[in-house]
Amino acid sequence: MRDRHSLGMLLQYVRDRRKVILMFLLYQLIFGAICALYQLENLDKLLYGVYISIFISLCISVWDFTEYADRIVKTEEMCSNLENVIELLPQATDRKETQYQEIIRGLYEDMQQLQFNTNLKESEMKDYYSLWAHQIKTPLAAMRLMLQNDEKEISSYALQEELFKIEQYIEMVMHYLRLESMSSDMILREYRLKDIVNQAVKRNAVLFINSRLSIDIMDFDCKVITDEKWLLFVIEQLITNAVKYTPVGGITISLEKNNNKEWLVIQDTGIGIKSEDLPRIFEKGFTGYNGRFDKRSTGIGLYLCKQVLDKLSHRIEVFSEVGRGTKACIDVSVRTF
Protein backbone atom coordinates (compact mmCIF):
# COMPACT_ATOMS: atom_id res chain seq x y z
CA MET A 1 0.00 0.00 0.00
CA ARG A 2 2.85 2.35 0.86
CA ASP A 3 4.67 1.55 -2.43
CA ARG A 4 1.48 2.23 -4.36
CA HIS A 5 1.08 5.53 -2.55
CA SER A 6 4.69 6.50 -3.36
CA LEU A 7 4.21 5.54 -7.02
CA GLY A 8 1.05 7.63 -7.17
CA MET A 9 2.91 10.55 -5.63
CA LEU A 10 5.72 10.16 -8.21
CA LEU A 11 3.24 10.16 -11.10
CA GLN A 12 1.56 13.23 -9.64
CA TYR A 13 4.96 14.92 -9.37
CA VAL A 14 5.68 14.21 -13.04
CA ARG A 15 2.28 15.67 -13.98
CA ASP A 16 2.87 18.78 -11.89
CA ARG A 17 6.39 19.31 -13.32
CA ARG A 18 5.57 18.25 -16.86
CA LYS A 19 6.32 21.66 -18.36
CA VAL A 20 9.84 21.77 -16.90
CA ILE A 21 10.52 18.15 -17.87
CA LEU A 22 9.28 18.69 -21.43
CA MET A 23 11.35 21.85 -21.73
CA PHE A 24 14.49 20.00 -20.58
CA LEU A 25 13.89 17.14 -23.04
CA LEU A 26 13.23 19.62 -25.84
CA TYR A 27 16.55 21.36 -25.18
CA GLN A 28 18.38 18.02 -25.30
CA LEU A 29 16.70 17.10 -28.58
CA ILE A 30 17.58 20.46 -30.11
CA PHE A 31 21.19 20.06 -28.97
CA GLY A 32 21.37 16.54 -30.37
CA ALA A 33 19.78 17.57 -33.68
CA ILE A 34 22.26 20.43 -34.13
CA CYS A 35 25.19 18.12 -33.44
CA ALA A 36 23.91 15.54 -35.94
CA LEU A 37 23.14 18.07 -38.68
CA TYR A 38 26.46 19.85 -38.53
CA GLN A 39 28.50 16.72 -37.75
CA LEU A 40 30.45 18.58 -35.13
CA GLU A 41 33.90 17.36 -34.19
CA ASN A 42 34.61 16.07 -30.70
CA LEU A 43 31.01 14.89 -30.42
CA ASP A 44 31.98 12.48 -27.65
CA LYS A 45 33.21 15.36 -25.54
CA LEU A 46 30.03 17.32 -26.18
CA LEU A 47 27.90 14.31 -25.24
CA TYR A 48 29.93 14.02 -22.06
CA GLY A 49 28.66 17.48 -21.10
CA VAL A 50 25.13 16.38 -21.91
CA TYR A 51 25.47 13.36 -19.64
CA ILE A 52 26.75 15.54 -16.82
CA SER A 53 23.82 17.98 -17.21
CA ILE A 54 21.37 15.06 -17.22
CA PHE A 55 22.98 13.65 -14.08
CA ILE A 56 22.81 17.03 -12.31
CA SER A 57 19.20 17.47 -13.42
CA LEU A 58 18.31 14.04 -12.01
CA CYS A 59 19.96 14.91 -8.69
CA ILE A 60 18.05 18.19 -8.53
CA SER A 61 14.84 16.34 -9.46
CA VAL A 62 15.37 13.81 -6.65
CA TRP A 63 15.92 16.62 -4.18
CA ASP A 64 12.88 18.51 -5.51
CA PHE A 65 10.73 15.35 -5.38
CA THR A 66 11.75 14.76 -1.76
CA GLU A 67 10.59 18.25 -0.83
CA TYR A 68 7.46 17.79 -2.96
CA ALA A 69 6.60 14.50 -1.19
CA ASP A 70 7.19 16.09 2.21
CA ARG A 71 4.80 18.93 1.38
CA ILE A 72 2.19 16.46 0.10
CA VAL A 73 2.39 14.53 3.37
CA LYS A 74 1.97 17.77 5.35
CA THR A 75 -0.98 18.77 3.16
CA GLU A 76 -2.69 15.41 3.78
CA GLU A 77 -2.05 15.87 7.49
CA MET A 78 -3.67 19.31 7.35
CA CYS A 79 -6.71 17.89 5.54
CA SER A 80 -7.20 15.36 8.32
CA ASN A 81 -6.66 17.95 11.07
CA LEU A 82 -8.44 21.13 9.98
CA GLU A 83 -8.72 22.45 13.54
CA ASN A 84 -4.92 22.96 13.66
CA VAL A 85 -4.40 23.77 9.98
CA ILE A 86 -2.63 27.07 10.67
CA GLU A 87 0.03 25.43 12.86
CA LEU A 88 0.65 22.75 10.22
CA LEU A 89 1.17 25.13 7.28
CA PRO A 90 4.64 24.55 5.74
CA GLN A 91 7.10 27.35 5.13
CA ALA A 92 6.16 29.22 1.95
CA THR A 93 8.77 28.92 -0.78
CA ASP A 94 7.55 31.63 -3.16
CA ARG A 95 5.24 34.62 -3.44
CA LYS A 96 2.33 32.56 -4.75
CA GLU A 97 2.44 30.15 -1.80
CA THR A 98 2.65 33.11 0.58
CA GLN A 99 -0.51 34.61 -0.92
CA TYR A 100 -2.32 31.26 -0.79
CA GLN A 101 -1.38 30.84 2.87
CA GLU A 102 -2.64 34.34 3.62
CA ILE A 103 -5.96 33.38 2.01
CA ILE A 104 -6.06 30.17 4.09
CA ARG A 105 -5.37 32.11 7.29
CA GLY A 106 -8.12 34.60 6.45
CA LEU A 107 -10.62 31.83 5.72
CA TYR A 108 -9.59 30.00 8.90
CA GLU A 109 -10.17 33.10 11.02
CA ASP A 110 -13.58 33.59 9.38
CA MET A 111 -14.42 29.95 10.06
CA GLN A 112 -13.37 30.28 13.71
CA GLN A 113 -15.48 33.42 14.11
CA LEU A 114 -18.46 31.75 12.45
CA GLN A 115 -18.09 28.71 14.68
CA PHE A 116 -17.85 30.92 17.76
CA ASN A 117 -20.99 32.86 16.77
CA THR A 118 -22.85 29.63 16.01
CA ASN A 119 -21.91 28.11 19.38
CA LEU A 120 -22.86 31.35 21.13
CA LYS A 121 -26.27 31.45 19.43
CA GLU A 122 -26.85 27.79 20.22
CA SER A 123 -25.95 28.38 23.86
CA GLU A 124 -28.24 31.43 24.06
CA MET A 125 -31.04 29.51 22.38
CA LYS A 126 -30.72 26.64 24.88
CA ASP A 127 -30.72 29.09 27.80
CA TYR A 128 -33.78 30.86 26.41
CA TYR A 129 -35.69 27.62 25.78
CA SER A 130 -34.86 26.42 29.28
CA LEU A 131 -36.14 29.67 30.79
CA TRP A 132 -39.16 29.66 28.47
CA ALA A 133 -40.08 26.13 29.58
CA HIS A 134 -40.05 27.23 33.22
CA GLN A 135 -42.06 30.35 32.35
CA ILE A 136 -44.83 28.53 30.57
CA LYS A 137 -45.21 26.13 33.50
CA THR A 138 -46.46 29.01 35.69
CA PRO A 139 -49.74 29.77 33.86
CA LEU A 140 -50.29 26.03 33.26
CA ALA A 141 -49.92 25.32 36.96
CA ALA A 142 -52.25 28.24 37.80
CA MET A 143 -54.90 26.90 35.42
CA ARG A 144 -54.60 23.42 36.90
CA LEU A 145 -55.09 24.78 40.44
CA MET A 146 -58.18 26.71 39.33
CA LEU A 147 -59.68 23.60 37.76
CA GLN A 148 -58.92 21.53 40.88
CA ASN A 149 -60.51 24.13 43.15
CA ASP A 150 -63.46 22.79 45.13
CA GLU A 151 -65.45 25.88 44.34
CA LYS A 152 -67.83 25.31 41.47
CA GLU A 153 -67.47 28.76 40.01
CA ILE A 154 -64.17 29.57 38.36
CA SER A 155 -63.49 33.06 37.09
CA SER A 156 -63.43 32.93 33.32
CA TYR A 157 -61.30 36.05 33.28
CA ALA A 158 -58.69 34.37 35.47
CA LEU A 159 -58.51 31.41 33.10
CA GLN A 160 -58.39 33.73 30.11
CA GLU A 161 -55.49 35.64 31.64
CA GLU A 162 -53.43 32.47 32.16
CA LEU A 163 -54.28 31.32 28.64
CA PHE A 164 -53.29 34.74 27.33
CA LYS A 165 -49.92 34.46 29.08
CA ILE A 166 -49.30 31.10 27.41
CA GLU A 167 -50.18 32.59 24.03
CA GLN A 168 -47.81 35.49 24.70
CA TYR A 169 -44.93 33.19 25.63
CA ILE A 170 -45.48 31.18 22.45
CA GLU A 171 -45.69 34.34 20.34
CA MET A 172 -42.52 35.69 21.90
CA VAL A 173 -40.51 32.57 21.12
CA MET A 174 -41.83 32.58 17.54
CA HIS A 175 -40.75 36.20 17.07
CA TYR A 176 -37.41 35.39 18.69
CA LEU A 177 -36.82 32.64 16.13
CA ARG A 178 -37.92 34.82 13.19
CA LEU A 179 -35.82 37.82 14.23
CA GLU A 180 -32.79 36.76 12.15
CA SER A 181 -34.87 36.56 8.96
CA MET A 182 -37.19 39.44 9.84
CA SER A 183 -36.35 41.42 6.68
CA SER A 184 -37.90 38.75 4.45
CA ASP A 185 -41.00 38.66 6.66
CA MET A 186 -41.78 42.39 6.60
CA ILE A 187 -44.54 44.05 4.59
CA LEU A 188 -43.97 47.81 4.72
CA ARG A 189 -46.91 50.05 3.95
CA GLU A 190 -48.86 52.94 5.43
CA TYR A 191 -51.13 52.20 8.43
CA ARG A 192 -53.26 54.21 10.82
CA LEU A 193 -51.38 54.08 14.11
CA LYS A 194 -54.58 54.26 16.17
CA ASP A 195 -55.82 51.01 14.58
CA ILE A 196 -52.65 49.15 15.60
CA VAL A 197 -52.85 50.57 19.14
CA ASN A 198 -56.51 49.53 19.45
CA GLN A 199 -55.61 45.99 18.38
CA ALA A 200 -52.88 45.78 21.02
CA VAL A 201 -55.15 47.10 23.79
CA LYS A 202 -57.97 44.76 22.80
CA ARG A 203 -55.66 41.74 22.90
CA ASN A 204 -54.49 42.77 26.38
CA ALA A 205 -58.01 43.53 27.67
CA VAL A 206 -58.07 40.56 30.04
CA LEU A 207 -54.96 41.88 31.80
CA PHE A 208 -56.60 45.27 32.43
CA ILE A 209 -59.76 43.61 33.72
CA ASN A 210 -58.01 41.30 36.19
CA SER A 211 -55.48 43.90 37.35
CA ARG A 212 -58.20 46.56 37.66
CA LEU A 213 -56.01 49.10 35.94
CA SER A 214 -57.39 51.92 33.85
CA ILE A 215 -56.44 52.39 30.21
CA ASP A 216 -56.69 55.80 28.62
CA ILE A 217 -56.12 56.11 24.86
CA MET A 218 -55.86 59.73 23.78
CA ASP A 219 -57.46 60.77 20.53
CA PHE A 220 -54.90 61.14 17.75
CA ASP A 221 -54.72 60.71 14.01
CA CYS A 222 -51.39 59.56 12.68
CA LYS A 223 -50.27 57.47 9.75
CA VAL A 224 -47.05 55.50 9.91
CA ILE A 225 -45.06 53.50 7.39
CA THR A 226 -44.22 50.24 9.11
CA ASP A 227 -44.96 46.53 9.30
CA GLU A 228 -48.24 46.07 11.16
CA LYS A 229 -47.49 42.63 12.63
CA TRP A 230 -44.08 43.52 14.03
CA LEU A 231 -45.10 46.95 15.38
CA LEU A 232 -48.17 45.35 16.99
CA PHE A 233 -45.86 42.85 18.70
CA VAL A 234 -43.72 45.68 20.11
CA ILE A 235 -46.72 47.70 21.41
CA GLU A 236 -48.15 44.56 23.04
CA GLN A 237 -44.84 43.89 24.78
CA LEU A 238 -44.68 47.44 26.12
CA ILE A 239 -48.29 47.30 27.31
CA THR A 240 -47.71 43.92 28.99
CA ASN A 241 -44.62 45.26 30.77
CA ALA A 242 -46.56 48.33 31.89
CA VAL A 243 -49.35 46.16 33.35
CA LYS A 244 -46.89 43.77 34.99
CA TYR A 245 -45.11 46.53 36.92
CA THR A 246 -48.11 48.75 37.70
CA PRO A 247 -49.89 47.60 40.88
CA VAL A 248 -52.32 50.54 41.00
CA GLY A 249 -53.31 53.38 38.73
CA GLY A 250 -53.37 52.98 35.01
CA ILE A 251 -51.77 53.30 31.58
CA THR A 252 -52.03 56.16 29.13
CA ILE A 253 -51.35 55.89 25.41
CA SER A 254 -50.91 59.13 23.49
CA LEU A 255 -49.15 60.84 20.61
CA GLU A 256 -46.61 63.55 21.35
CA LYS A 257 -44.86 65.89 18.92
CA ASN A 258 -41.33 66.98 19.62
CA ASN A 259 -38.66 68.47 17.31
CA ASN A 260 -40.76 67.83 14.19
CA LYS A 261 -41.15 64.20 15.20
CA GLU A 262 -44.14 62.22 16.36
CA TRP A 263 -43.79 59.83 19.26
CA LEU A 264 -46.18 57.11 20.37
CA VAL A 265 -46.07 57.27 24.16
CA ILE A 266 -47.05 54.43 26.51
CA GLN A 267 -46.95 55.74 30.06
CA ASP A 268 -47.77 53.95 33.30
CA THR A 269 -48.00 54.81 36.99
CA GLY A 270 -46.01 51.77 38.07
CA ILE A 271 -42.99 51.11 40.25
CA GLY A 272 -40.53 52.62 37.75
CA ILE A 273 -37.00 51.61 36.82
CA LYS A 274 -33.86 52.46 38.75
CA SER A 275 -31.64 55.03 37.04
CA GLU A 276 -28.65 52.67 37.04
CA ASP A 277 -30.72 50.02 35.21
CA LEU A 278 -32.09 52.31 32.48
CA PRO A 279 -29.01 52.26 30.17
CA ARG A 280 -29.10 48.43 30.08
CA ILE A 281 -32.79 47.62 29.75
CA PHE A 282 -32.44 46.72 26.04
CA GLU A 283 -29.57 44.30 26.63
CA LYS A 284 -30.33 40.65 26.00
CA GLY A 285 -31.06 38.81 29.21
CA PHE A 286 -30.83 41.89 31.43
CA THR A 287 -33.60 41.97 34.06
CA GLY A 288 -32.35 44.57 36.52
CA TYR A 289 -33.82 45.13 39.97
CA ASN A 290 -37.42 44.68 38.80
CA GLY A 291 -36.52 41.42 37.09
CA ARG A 292 -34.98 40.05 40.25
CA PHE A 293 -38.13 41.10 42.09
CA ASP A 294 -40.35 39.38 39.50
CA LYS A 295 -38.93 35.86 39.02
CA ARG A 296 -40.84 35.43 35.72
CA SER A 297 -38.81 38.12 33.94
CA THR A 298 -36.51 36.85 31.16
CA GLY A 299 -34.89 40.04 29.90
CA ILE A 300 -35.92 39.12 26.36
CA GLY A 301 -39.02 41.28 25.83
CA LEU A 302 -37.37 44.71 25.65
CA TYR A 303 -34.41 43.26 23.77
CA LEU A 304 -36.78 41.99 21.07
CA CYS A 305 -38.58 45.35 21.00
CA LYS A 306 -35.31 47.21 20.38
CA GLN A 307 -34.17 44.77 17.68
CA VAL A 308 -37.52 44.91 15.89
CA LEU A 309 -37.77 48.70 16.02
CA ASP A 310 -34.22 49.09 14.73
CA LYS A 311 -35.10 46.96 11.70
CA LEU A 312 -38.27 49.02 11.18
CA SER A 313 -36.24 52.26 11.47
CA HIS A 314 -38.22 53.37 14.55
CA ARG A 315 -36.34 54.76 17.54
CA ILE A 316 -37.35 53.90 21.09
CA GLU A 317 -36.57 55.87 24.23
CA VAL A 318 -37.55 55.02 27.81
CA PHE A 319 -37.78 57.47 30.71
CA SER A 320 -38.54 56.34 34.23
CA GLU A 321 -38.52 57.38 37.86
CA VAL A 322 -38.76 54.96 40.75
CA GLY A 323 -42.17 55.12 42.39
CA ARG A 324 -43.65 57.39 39.70
CA GLY A 325 -43.82 55.19 36.61
CA THR A 326 -42.27 54.62 33.20
CA LYS A 327 -42.68 56.31 29.86
CA ALA A 328 -41.82 54.40 26.64
CA CYS A 329 -41.64 56.49 23.46
CA ILE A 330 -41.54 55.15 19.89
CA ASP A 331 -40.61 57.44 17.01
CA VAL A 332 -43.42 56.99 14.45
CA SER A 333 -42.67 60.01 12.26
CA VAL A 334 -44.06 59.54 8.77
CA ARG A 335 -41.40 58.35 6.33
CA THR A 336 -41.54 57.91 2.60
CA PHE A 337 -40.75 54.62 0.88
For each residue, the residues with C-beta under 8 A, 3 or more apart:
1: 4 5
2: 5 6
3: 6 7
4: 1 7 8
5: 1 2 8 9
6: 2 3 9 10 69
7: 3 4 10 11
8: 4 5 11 12
9: 5 6 12 13 68 69 72
10: 6 7 13 14 65
11: 7 8 14 15
12: 8 9 15 16 72
13: 9 10 16 17 65 68 69
14: 10 11 17 18 21
15: 11 12 18
16: 12 13 68
17: 13 14 20 21 61 64
18: 14 15 21 22
19: 22 23
20: 17 23 24
21: 14 17 18 24 25
22: 18 19 25 26
23: 19 20 26 27
24: 20 21 27 28 57
25: 21 22 28 29
26: 22 23 29 30
27: 23 24 30 31
28: 24 25 31 32 50 54
29: 25 26 32 33
30: 26 27 33 34
31: 27 28 34 35 50
32: 28 29 35 36 50
33: 29 30 36 37
34: 30 31 37 38 40
35: 31 32 38 39 40 43 46 47
36: 32 33 39
37: 33 34
38: 34 35
39: 35 36
40: 34 35 43 46
41:
42: 45 46
43: 35 40 46 47
44: 47 48
45: 42 48 49
46: 35 40 42 43 49 50
47: 35 43 44 50 51
48: 44 45 51 52
49: 45 46 52 53
50: 28 31 32 46 47 53 54
51: 47 48 54 55
52: 48 49 55 56
53: 49 50 56 57
54: 28 50 51 57 58
55: 51 52 58 59
56: 52 53 59 60
57: 24 53 54 60 61
58: 54 55 61 62
59: 55 56 62 63
60: 56 57 63 64
61: 17 57 58 64 65
62: 58 59 65 66
63: 59 60 66 67
64: 17 60 61 67 68
65: 10 13 61 62 68 69
66: 62 63 69 70
67: 63 64 70 71
68: 9 13 16 64 65 71 72
69: 6 9 13 65 66 72 73
70: 66 67 73 74 90
71: 67 68 74 75 90
72: 9 12 68 69 75 76
73: 69 70 76 77
74: 70 71 77 78 88 90
75: 71 72 78 79
76: 72 73 79 80
77: 73 74 80 81 88
78: 74 75 81 82 85 88 89
79: 75 76 82
80: 76 77
81: 77 78 84 85 88
82: 78 79 85
83:
84: 81 87 88
85: 78 81 82 88 89 104 108
86: 89 104 105 108
87: 84
88: 74 77 78 81 84 85
89: 78 85 86 101 104 105
90: 70 71 74
91:
92: 97 98 100 101
93: 97
94: 97 98
95: 98 99
96: 99 100
97: 92 93 94 100 101
98: 92 94 95 101 102
99: 95 96 102 103
100: 92 96 97 103 104
101: 89 92 97 98 104 105
102: 98 99 105 106
103: 99 100 106 107
104: 85 86 89 100 101 107 108
105: 86 89 101 102 108 109
106: 102 103 109 110
107: 103 104 110 111
108: 85 86 104 105 111 112
109: 105 106 112 113
110: 106 107 113 114
111: 107 108 114 115
112: 108 109 115 116
113: 109 110 116 117
114: 110 111 117 118
115: 111 112 118 119
116: 112 113 119 120
117: 113 114 120 121
118: 114 115 121 122
119: 115 116 122 123
120: 116 117 123 124
121: 117 118 124 125
122: 118 119 125 126
123: 119 120 126 127
124: 120 121 127 128 284
125: 121 122 128 129
126: 122 123 129 130
127: 123 124 130 131 285
128: 124 125 131 132 173 176 298 300
129: 125 126 132 133 173
130: 126 127 133 134
131: 127 128 134 135 298
132: 128 129 135 136 169 172 173 298
133: 129 130 136 137
134: 130 131 137 138
135: 131 132 138 169 296 298
136: 132 133 139 140 166 169 170
137: 133 134 140 141
138: 134 135 141 142 165 296
139: 136 142 143 162 163 165 166 169
140: 136 137 143 144 162 166
141: 137 138 144 145
142: 138 139 145 146 158 162
143: 139 140 146 147 159 162 163
144: 140 141 147 148
145: 141 142 148 149
146: 142 143 149 154 155 158 159 162
147: 143 144 154
148: 144 145
149: 145 146 154
150:
151: 154
152:
153:
154: 146 147 149 151 158 159
155: 146 158 159
156: 159 160
157: 160 161 206 209 210
158: 142 146 154 155 161 162 210
159: 143 146 154 155 156 162 163
160: 156 157 163 164 206
161: 157 158 164 165 206 207 210
162: 139 140 142 143 146 158 159 165 166
163: 139 143 159 160 166 167
164: 160 161 167 168 203 204 206 207
165: 138 139 161 162 168 169
166: 136 139 140 162 163 169 170
167: 163 164 170 171
168: 164 165 171 172 236 240
169: 132 135 136 139 165 166 172 173
170: 136 166 167 173 174
171: 167 168 174 175 233
172: 132 168 169 175 176 237 300 301 304
173: 128 129 132 169 170 176 177
174: 170 171 177 178
175: 171 172 178 179 230 233 304 308
176: 128 172 173 179 300 304
177: 173 174 180
178: 174 175 181 182 185
179: 175 176 182 304 307 308
180: 177
181: 178 184 185
182: 178 179 185 186 230 308 311
183: 186 311
184: 181
185: 178 181 182 230
186: 182 183 227 230 311 312
187: 227 228 229
188: 225 226 227 337
189: 225
190: 223 224 225
191: 195 196 223 224 225 226 228 231
192: 195 196 221 222 223
193: 196 197 220 222 223 224 255 264 332
194: 197 198 217 220 221 222
195: 191 192 198 199
196: 191 192 193 199 200 228 231 232 235
197: 193 194 200 201 217 235 253 264
198: 194 195 201 202 217
199: 195 196 202 203 232
200: 196 197 203 204 232 235 236 239
201: 197 198 204 205 208 215 217 239 253
202: 198 199 205
203: 164 199 200 236
204: 164 200 201 207 208 236 239 240 243
205: 201 202 208 209
206: 157 160 161 164 209 210
207: 161 164 204 210 211 213 239 240 243
208: 201 204 205 211 212 213 214 215 243 251
209: 157 205 206 212
210: 157 158 161 206 207
211: 207 208 243 246
212: 208 209
213: 207 208 243 246 248 249 250 251
214: 208 249 250 251
215: 201 208 250 251 252 253
216: 250 251 252 253
217: 194 197 198 201 252 253 254
218: 252 253 254 255
219:
220: 193 194 254 255
221: 192 194
222: 192 193 194 255 262 264 332 334
223: 190 191 192 193 334
224: 190 191 193 231 332 334
225: 188 189 190 191 334 335 336 337
226: 188 191 230 231 312 314 332
227: 186 187 188 230 231 312
228: 187 191 196 231 232
229: 187 232 233
230: 175 182 185 186 226 227 233 234 308 311 312
231: 191 196 224 226 227 228 234 235 308 312 314
232: 196 199 200 228 229 235 236
233: 171 175 229 230 236 237 304 308
234: 230 231 237 238 304 305 308 309 330
235: 196 197 200 231 232 238 239 264 266 330
236: 168 200 203 204 232 233 239 240
237: 172 233 234 240 241 301 302 304 305
238: 234 235 241 242 266 305 328
239: 200 201 204 207 235 236 242 243 251 266
240: 168 204 207 236 237 243 244 301
241: 237 238 244 245 301 302
242: 238 239 245 246 251 266 267 268 270 326 328
243: 204 207 208 211 213 239 240 246 251 268
244: 240 241 294
245: 241 242 268 270 271 290 294 326
246: 211 213 242 243 249 250 251 268 269 270 271 325
247: 270 271
248: 213 269
249: 213 214 246 268 269 270 325
250: 213 214 215 216 246 268 269
251: 208 213 214 215 216 239 242 243 246 266 267 268 269
252: 215 216 217 218 265 266 267 268
253: 197 201 215 216 217 218 264 265 266 267
254: 217 218 220 264 265 267
255: 193 218 220 222 262 263 264 265 332
256: 262 263 265 329
257: 260 261 262 263
258: 261 263
259:
260: 257 333
261: 257 258 331 333
262: 222 255 256 257 331 332 333 334
263: 255 256 257 258 329 330 331 332
264: 193 197 222 235 253 254 255 329 330 332
265: 252 253 254 255 256 327 328 329
266: 235 238 239 242 251 252 253 327 328 330
267: 242 251 252 253 254 325 326 327 328
268: 242 243 245 246 249 250 251 252 325 326 327
269: 246 248 249 250 251 324 325
270: 242 245 246 247 249 325 326
271: 245 246 247 290 322 323
272: 320 321 322 323 324 325 326
273: 277 278 281 288 289 290 318 320 322 326
274: 277 278 288 289 322
275: 278 322
276: 279
277: 273 274 280 281 286 288 289 290
278: 273 274 275 281 318 320
279: 276
280: 277 283 286 288
281: 273 277 278 286 288 302 318
282: 286 302 303 305 306 316
283: 280 286 299 303
284: 124 299 300 303
285: 127 298 299 300 303
286: 277 280 281 282 283 291 299 303
287: 290 291 292 297 298 299
288: 273 274 277 280 281 291 292
289: 273 274 277 292 293
290: 245 271 273 277 287 293 294 297
291: 286 287 288 294 297 299
292: 287 288 289 297
293: 289 290
294: 244 245 290 291 297
295:
296: 135 138
297: 287 290 291 292 294
298: 128 131 132 135 285 287 301
299: 283 284 285 286 287 291 302 303
300: 128 172 176 284 285 303 304
301: 172 237 240 241 298 304 305
302: 237 241 281 282 299 305 306
303: 282 283 284 285 286 299 300 306 307
304: 172 175 176 179 233 234 237 300 301 307 308
305: 234 237 238 282 301 302 308 309 316
306: 282 302 303 309 310 316
307: 179 303 304 310 311
308: 175 179 182 230 231 233 234 304 305 311 312
309: 234 305 306 312 314 315 316 330
310: 306 307 313 314
311: 182 183 186 230 307 308
312: 186 226 227 230 231 308 309
313: 310 335
314: 226 231 309 310 330 331 332
315: 309 330 331
316: 282 305 306 309 328 329 330 331
317: 328 329 331
318: 273 278 281 326 327 328 329
319: 326 327 329
320: 272 273 278 325 326 327
321: 272 324 325
322: 271 272 273 274 275
323: 271 272
324: 269 272 321
325: 246 249 267 268 269 270 272 320 321
326: 242 245 267 268 270 272 273 318 319 320
327: 265 266 267 268 318 319 320
328: 238 242 265 266 267 316 317 318
329: 256 263 264 265 316 317 318 319
330: 234 235 263 264 266 309 314 315 316
331: 261 262 263 314 315 316 317
332: 193 222 224 226 255 262 263 264 314
333: 260 261 262
334: 222 223 224 225 262
335: 225 313
336: 225
337: 188 225
